[in-house]
Each structure stands twice: as structure tokens, then as C-alpha cells.
Amino acid sequence: MTKNPKFQMPYFKKVVGGILKFDPGIYISCKDELDNLLAECFFFHLNDGKLLNDVFLLQNVYNWNASNLYCAQIWKLKPVSMCNINTYWHE
């Protein structure tokens, strides 16, 4: 695992802990014409009242680099509401 050096380990523990503990507010998947799962996006709004009050994206990309591997990344999004994300993906 690699991490952004701007943030300290307690911050990452809060983010990963929140993603593991809570269900995502929004789920999006991408499938090919054979219904194989290519990618998933899970959106979470995490607010612990201290360090976190942001929207995070857990992105999984399958068959990474044409192999049986996958790539998982967590992104902190710029200020955005979950409502706007949901509206965009369900228009």
C-alpha cells in the first residue's frame, strides 16, 4: 500500500476504518457486454466530528493490467455532496 505523504497514519486509519465499518451511500459498477465486472465505485461520506467530514471514493478495477489482479484506490473528493454524485450517475 502507498499513501499520500501529506497525511499521517491516524488519518488513514480513520478513513479505512470508516470504509470497512459503514455501507457506501452510493454504489456504481461497470460491466462489459458479457456482464463481467470491470470496475466498481463506492462512495462514502465519513464524518467523525474531528478529522473527517468528507466524501471518499473506493475504486476497484478488475483484471488490472490484463491479469487476474485488481487495483483498489481510495480517493478523497473535492467538496461535493452525495446528492450531486447520485444525481449525476442516475440521470
N, C-alpha and C positions, 0 to 999 in steps of 0.2 A: 504494500500500500504506500502511496505517496500522498503528501499533504501540502497544502499551501503554507509556506513558511510565515505568512502574515498572522496566522492564528496559532494559538497554543493548544496543547493536548486536551486540557479540560473542556475547551470549546468543542473539539471534535468528538469527545466522549458524549457530550450533551446532544449533539446532532445525531450521531449514530444511535445512541440510546433512544432518542425520540422516534427515530425511524423504525427501530426494532419494536418499540412499545406500542405505537399508535398505528391505526389503519390510515392509509392515504385518503386525502379528501377527494382526489381525482386520479383516475387510472386511465391510461391510453395505451393501446397496443398497435403494432404494425405487423401485418401478416402478408405473406406473398400469395400468389394465385392458387397455391396448393394448400393454403391455410397453415403454413409453417410460421411459427412465431419468429419474427426478425428482431423486434425491439419492443421494450416496454418503458413507459414513463409513469412514475408515481410521484404525485405532488403532495407535499405535507406543509401545513402551517404549524410551526413549532414556536411556542411561547412559554418560557419557564418563569417569566416575571423578572428575570435577571439578565442573563447573557443573550437569550434568544427571543426574537419576535420577528421572524422572517419566514418566507416561503422557500422550501428546498425541493429540488428535483432529484430523485433517484432514477438514473437512466441505465437500463440493461440492454446491451446489444449482443445478440447471439450469433454464433458461427463467426466469431471475431477473427478477422484475417484469414477467412476461408478454412477454419479449423473447427474442432469441437469445443473450442474455448469460448468464453464470453467476457465482455468488458462491462464492469459496473462502475459508475461515476456518480458522485453526489455534487450537486451544484447549488450554491446559494444564489437565488434570483434577485435581480434588482427589485426595488419596491413595486409590488404588483398584488392585486387581490386575487384570491382563489376564484371569486365570481367571474372576473375578467378572463382568467385562464379557461374556466369551464365554458363560458360563452364562446370563446374563440374556437375551441375544439368541437363544439356541438352545434355550430351554425350550419 
